[in-house]
């Protein structure tokens, strides 16, 4: 089978281009230009990381605040007499809010309280960055064959979560908290070590072969850093969008809880609630369910050395939020 002429042209142009590039520049200029490109990528990397880290810390803290607030809803619902086991808000799918579901809300809040008391929610523990990107994994009830899959974490038992295990330990947070959070982010994204000196000064003008080899090495590092920067930029856009809706969920949820508590101050029997009062209760419960779903999404999915965005879960959560708060959609960044 013949090779398309376009492929030959592209290959030929590439080979000719690098030959011309090598011929019209001296050896020092070649490696110095490669070094300059790497310094540009290194600057972009530090600036992108600097912008992303506060967003991740904010996301981690917001999730903990939301989960801790679930106890307030559970306490309110526990006091309701004749509460239906299954609730339905408008045209959305019906959901359960019986005793097991309420106990789960209590337990979530209890774990978060213990986590905060143990220092794990402090900047520098790494937990906030972990929660921002992997809250699904950290709150997943582990099966027996999952327990040994998380080296470096406190011992987890079957049926428990990583978050629960962390909540039983007091974490000593390092003084340079932001640096520690950055190291966690770097580990998650497999960021290559930043090179300070490639030995450019050791290249002589007569060693074109050595210069080309060093140029290729530097360019490889540049491309790796550029790839990391691209990932962090996309994470930034995605987190901004989710945080916008999470904050709106939280504000709406707390408002609904206050209204529900006012209702319960005068009556407890669900069967005696007015239609509007029933809607208030169901809406508060529905918001907690929706917040729980959005706050427990793993942003990244890793298979081997390959990272991909969890587009399906992110899109489903965002689409639901858009139907609840359509007026907010124009104020959030475009989808990642």
C-alpha positions in Angstrom: 0.0 0.0 0.0 1.5 3.3 -1.0 2.0 6.0 1.6 -0.1 9.2 1.1 2.0 12.1 -0.4 1.0 14.3 2.6 2.8 11.9 5.0 6.0 12.0 2.9 5.8 15.8 2.7 5.3 16.1 6.5 8.2 13.7 7.3 10.4 15.4 4.8 9.7 18.9 6.0 10.3 17.8 9.6 13.6 16.3 8.8 14.7 19.2 6.6 13.5 21.7 9.2 15.6 20.3 12.0 18.7 20.0 9.7 18.4 23.7 8.7 17.8 24.7 12.3 21.1 22.9 13.2 23.0 24.2 10.3 22.3 27.9 10.8 22.9 28.0 14.6 25.9 27.3 16.6 25.8 24.5 19.2 25.6 26.8 22.2 22.6 28.6 20.7 20.7 25.4 20.1 21.0 24.1 23.7 20.5 27.6 25.2 17.3 28.0 23.2 16.1 24.6 24.5 17.0 25.6 28.0 15.0 28.9 27.6 12.0 27.0 26.4 12.2 24.8 29.5 12.5 27.8 31.8 9.3 29.2 30.2 7.5 25.9 30.9 8.8 25.9 34.4 7.5 29.4 35.0 4.1 28.4 33.6 4.1 25.4 35.8 4.8 27.3 39.0 2.2 30.0 38.2 -0.5 27.5 37.3 0.1 25.5 40.5 0.1 28.7 42.5 -3.4 29.6 41.1 -4.8 26.1 41.5 -3.7 25.2 45.1 -6.0 27.8 46.9 -8.9 26.5 44.8 -8.3 22.9 45.9 -7.9 23.9 49.5 -11.2 25.9 49.2 -12.9 22.9 47.6 -11.7 20.5 50.4 -12.9 22.8 53.1 -16.2 23.4 51.5 -16.9 19.7 51.2 -16.1 19.2 54.9 -18.4 22.1 55.8 -21.2 20.6 53.7 -20.8 17.1 55.1 -20.7 18.4 58.7 -23.9 20.3 58.1 -25.7 17.0 57.3 -26.1 16.3 61.0 -28.4 19.3 61.2 -30.7 17.9 58.6 -30.6 14.4 60.2 -31.5 15.8 63.6 -34.4 17.7 62.1 -35.7 14.7 60.2 -35.3 12.4 63.2 -37.9 14.6 65.0 -40.5 14.3 62.3 -43.4 12.0 63.1 -44.8 9.8 60.3 -42.0 10.8 57.9 -42.3 8.8 54.6 -39.4 6.5 53.9 -39.4 7.7 50.3 -39.5 11.3 49.2 -39.9 12.9 45.8 -39.1 16.5 44.8 -41.0 17.8 41.7 -40.2 15.6 38.7 -36.9 14.2 39.9 -36.3 10.6 40.8 -37.7 9.5 44.2 -35.2 8.9 47.0 -35.1 7.3 50.4 -34.6 9.2 53.6 -35.4 6.6 56.2 -33.5 5.7 59.4 -30.5 4.1 57.6 -30.0 7.2 55.4 -30.3 9.5 58.3 -27.8 7.5 60.3 -25.4 7.8 57.4 -25.8 11.6 57.5 -25.1 11.5 61.3 -22.0 9.3 60.8 -20.6 11.5 58.0 -20.8 14.6 60.2 -19.3 12.7 63.1 -16.3 11.6 61.0 -15.7 15.2 59.7 -15.8 16.6 63.3 -13.2 14.0 64.4 -11.1 14.7 61.3 -11.1 18.5 62.0 -10.2 17.9 65.7 -7.3 15.7 64.6 -5.8 18.4 62.5 -6.4 16.6 59.2 -8.3 19.6 57.8 -5.3 22.0 58.2 -3.5 23.2 55.2 -0.4 21.0 54.9 -2.0 17.7 55.9 -2.7 16.9 52.3 -6.2 15.9 53.1 -7.8 19.0 51.6 -6.1 18.5 48.2 -6.9 14.8 48.3 -10.6 15.6 49.1 -10.8 18.2 46.3 -9.7 15.6 43.7 -10.6 12.2 45.1 -13.5 12.7 47.6 -15.2 9.7 46.0 -12.4 7.3 46.7 -11.8 8.8 50.2 -15.5 8.3 51.2 -16.0 5.0 49.6 -16.8 2.0 51.9 -14.0 -0.4 51.3 -14.4 -4.0 50.5 -12.0 -6.7 51.8 -10.0 -6.7 48.6 -9.6 -2.9 48.6 -8.0 -2.5 52.0 -4.4 -3.1 50.9 -4.6 -0.9 47.9 -3.9 2.4 49.7 -0.3 2.3 51.0 0.7 5.2 53.3 -2.8 5.5 54.8 -3.8 4.5 58.3 -5.1 0.9 58.4 -8.6 0.7 57.0 -11.1 -2.0 57.9 -13.7 -3.6 55.7 -16.8 -1.4 55.6 -14.9 1.7 56.6 -13.6 4.6 54.5 -10.2 6.2 54.1 -11.7 9.4 55.6 -12.8 7.4 58.7 -9.3 6.0 59.1 -7.7 9.4 58.9 -10.2 10.8 61.5 -8.8 8.4 64.1 -5.3 9.8 63.8 -3.8 13.1 64.9 -1.9 14.6 62.0 1.2 16.7 62.6 0.9 19.5 60.0 4.3 20.8 58.7 4.9 24.6 59.1 5.1 25.1 55.3 1.6 24.0 54.7 1.2 25.2 51.1 4.4 23.4 50.1 3.1 20.2 51.6 -0.2 20.6 49.7 1.8 21.2 46.5 3.7 18.0 47.0 0.5 16.1 47.3 -0.8 17.6 44.1 2.5 16.8 42.4 2.3 13.2 43.5 -1.3 12.8 42.3 -0.4 14.2 38.9 2.9 12.4 38.7 4.7 15.7 38.1 8.3 15.1 36.9 11.1 16.5 39.0 12.0 20.1 38.1 15.5 20.2 36.7 17.7 23.1 37.7 20.8 22.4 35.7 21.0 20.3 32.5 24.7 20.9 32.1 24.4 23.3 29.1 27.7 25.0 30.0 29.5 21.7 29.4 28.6 21.6 25.7 31.2 22.8 23.3 30.6 24.3 19.8 32.2 21.3 18.1 29.9 18.7 19.8 26.8 19.0 17.6 25.9 15.4 18.3 26.1 16.0 22.0 24.1 19.2 21.7 21.3 17.5 19.8 21.1 14.8 22.4 21.0 17.3 25.2 18.4 19.4 23.3 16.2 16.3 22.9 16.5 15.6 26.6 15.6 19.2 27.6 12.7 19.3 25.1 11.3 16.1 26.6 11.3 17.7 30.0 9.6 20.7 28.5 6.8 18.7 27.0 6.3 16.8 30.2 5.9 20.0 32.2 3.6 21.5 29.5 1.4 18.4 29.8 1.2 18.9 33.6 0.3 22.6 33.1 -2.5 21.6 30.7 -3.9 19.2 33.2 -3.8 21.7 36.0 -5.5 24.3 33.9 -8.3 22.0 33.1 -8.6 21.0 36.8 -8.8 24.7 37.6 -11.7 25.3 35.2 -13.5 22.2 36.4 -13.1 23.0 40.0 -14.3 26.6 39.5 -17.5 25.3 37.9 -18.2 22.7 40.6 -17.4 25.1 43.4 -19.9 27.6 42.0 -22.7 25.1 42.2 -21.5 23.6 45.5 -21.7 27.1 47.1 -25.1 27.7 45.6 -26.3 24.3 46.9 -25.0 25.1 50.4 -26.6 28.5 50.6 -30.0 27.1 49.3 -29.7 24.1 51.6 -29.0 26.1 54.8 -31.9 28.4 53.9 -34.2 25.4 53.5 -33.0 23.9 56.8 -33.8 27.1 58.7 -37.3 27.1 57.3 -37.7 23.4 58.2 -36.5 24.1 61.8 -39.1 26.9 62.1 -41.8 24.5 61.0 -40.7 21.9 63.5 -40.7 24.4 66.3 -44.5 24.3 66.2 -45.5 20.9 64.7 -43.8 17.5 64.3 -46.3 15.4 62.5 -45.6 15.2 58.7 -49.2 14.3 58.0 -50.3 17.6 59.5 -47.9 19.6 57.4 -49.3 21.9 54.7 -48.3 21.2 51.1 -45.8 24.1 51.3 -44.3 22.8 54.5 -43.9 19.3 53.0 -42.2 20.8 50.0 -39.8 22.6 52.3 -38.8 19.4 54.0 -38.5 17.4 50.8 -36.5 20.2 49.1 -34.0 20.3 52.0 -33.6 16.5 51.9 -33.2 16.6 48.1 -30.6 19.3 48.3 -28.6 17.3 50.8 -28.7 14.3 48.5 -27.7 16.3 45.4 -24.8 18.0 47.4 -23.6 14.6 48.6 -23.4 13.4 45.0 -21.6 16.4 43.7 -19.2 16.6 46.6 -18.2 12.9 46.3 -16.9 12.9 42.7 -13.4 11.8 41.8 -12.3 14.5 39.4 -9.5 12.3 37.9 -9.5 8.6 37.0 -6.2 6.9 36.9 -5.3 3.7 35.0 -1.7 2.9 35.1 0.2 6.1 34.2 -2.8 7.5 32.3 -5.0 10.2 33.9 -8.4 11.1 32.4 -11.1 13.4 33.7 -14.2 11.8 35.2 -16.3 13.5 32.6 -19.4 11.4 33.0 -19.9 11.9 36.7 -19.0 15.6 36.5 -21.4 16.2 33.6 -24.3 14.4 35.4 -23.8 16.4 38.6 -23.5 19.7 36.7 -26.5 19.0 34.5 -28.6 18.4 37.6 -27.4 21.6 39.3 -28.2 23.5 36.1 -31.8 22.4 36.2 -32.1 23.5 39.8 -30.2 26.8 39.3 -30.5 27.7 35.6 -29.9 31.4 36.4 -26.4 30.6 37.7 -25.2 28.9 34.6 -24.3 32.1 32.8 -21.9 33.0 35.6 -19.8 29.9 35.6 -16.9 29.1 33.3 -17.4 26.9 30.2 -17.4 23.2 30.7 -14.0 21.6 30.9 
